[in-house]
């Protein structure tokens, strides 16, 4: 799974980053994404890099279709995530709306933080009560989350 900065930021904020590395996924990101994070977030993730649970990739040569390469609304980090997903034939973990839409058009599988909550529960890494509490906490911080999907999950988990 190629992970975008907003997923790391959200999971670190609600202290569920350990769980990301406990589910059966190979977690990758790019140096562009890593350097988008603040010092504290980089420090948290550096432990997983050292343990080889997070692989950082430098993307000097981005393999991108021209329409994506020339898209001014996509950041360099977004482009690096997309390029790495194509290179590794992997799905993307992001909450970025534009990156989700473009990936969908390009037939690249995309998941977000709500999908991760579901995996954490499936793998019994957190309880339903903790999932509901942490999602409520995250909603106060991340206004981009889909309200209906959040409410549905909180209702089921409470």
BELBEL-V645883 format. One line per field, one symbol per residue. ss: DSSP state (~ for helix, > for strand, _ for the rest). phi: phi as a letter, one per 30 degrees, with the letter a starting at -180 (. if undefined). psi: psi as a letter, one per 40 degrees, with the letter a starting at -180 (. if undefined). A space follows every 10 residues. Layout:
ss->???
phi->???
psi->???
//
This chain:
ss->_>>_~~~~~~ ~~~___~~~~ ______>>>> ~~~~____~~ ~~~~~~~~~~ ___>>>>___ _____~~~~_ _____~~~~~ ~~~~~~~~__ _>>___~~~~ ~~~~~____> >_~~~~~~~~ ~~_____~~~ ~~~~~~~~~~ ~_____~~~~ ~~~~~~~_
phi->.ccdeddeed ddechcdede dcddbdcbac eededddded dddededddd dhcbcccccd cdcbdeddec dddddddedd dedddddchb cccacddddd ddddddicdb bbddddeddd dedhdbdddd eddddddddd ccddddeddd eededddd
psi->hhhidddddd dddefedddd eeigihhiii ddddediidd dddddddddd efehhhhhgd hhgiidddde heehiddddd dddddddefi ihhiehdddd dddddefhhh iadddddddd ddefdiiddd dddddddddd dgeeihdddd dddddde.
//
